[in-house]
Amino acid sequence: MSTLRAKCPTCKAMTAVAVGSEYECHSCGRTFAAGMVRVPRAWGDGGEAMIESATLPLDYPEAAVIGEDSLHAQNLALASDLPVRPLILGGCCCSHVGAIEALSSRHDRLGIIWFDAHGDLNTPQTSPSGNQWGMPLRMVIDSGAVDAQDVALIGARNLDPPEVEFIASAGIHDDPQAVLDRVDCVYVAIDCDVFDPAELSVFMPEPDGPSLADVERQLAAIRESGTVVGAGLTGLAPDPGNVEKVERLTAALGF
């Protein structure tokens, strides 16, 4: 794939051209702060709704659609030609892995701020379900793409016992400012089940989450305190009512 040209959401043609970290449409003149990559895959059982959510019509130029037949191939395809400032719209949280690996190779010290009701810190040996979508944060830590101390896990409230043990031993915390103070830049991963179920329509709702306004404020603070080089959204249901709410979140990040 090539991310030098992207499909403009207004013109519906490949007329958005990469200019540094932004895109500019040569037809309508619109500019965009990020290039969107759709990843319509969910690596687990029963994830069809998550796959469909990657088609939601967000107002960003579509630089690529990744539909590989294995998670390894998906990661390679994402990492090989990622936009300078990517916005990932994925099915499950495995969509973040290839993007994080690519961004880690571009920057000296990348931090991760991961919003999720779940830990995503299982391994094939500890996972109760065997679904890979419960493992992506652990994947990027174990691969060395990011150091555990440079990870903030925010909103987690449904954790498996091995995940609780790993969080304690690895020193993972929920303070984004502590990460921002140590790293050069961050990738922000948002599994939308982090929100209270009344806020967004999501695939795996968990009670007692934050409101949309709460997370908007956190994202604006992250943008003001550090350099956000990429972001991704996953775990959504394919509900058109999600679109305006998701774009509020990306706008808070300056995208």
Secondary structure, DSSP 8 states (H G I E B T S, - for coil): ---SEEB-TTT-SS-EEEETTEEEETTT--EES-EEEEE----STT-HHHHHHTT---SS-EEEE---SSHHHHHHHHHHT--SSEEEEESSTTHHHHHHHHHHHHSSSEEEEEE-SB-----TTT-SS--GGGSHHHHHHHTTSS-GGGEEEES--B--HHHHHHHHHHT-BS-HHHHHTT-SEEEEEEEGGGS-TTTS-BSS--SS---HHHHHHHHHHHHHHS-EEEEEEESB-S-TTHHHHHHHHHHHTT-
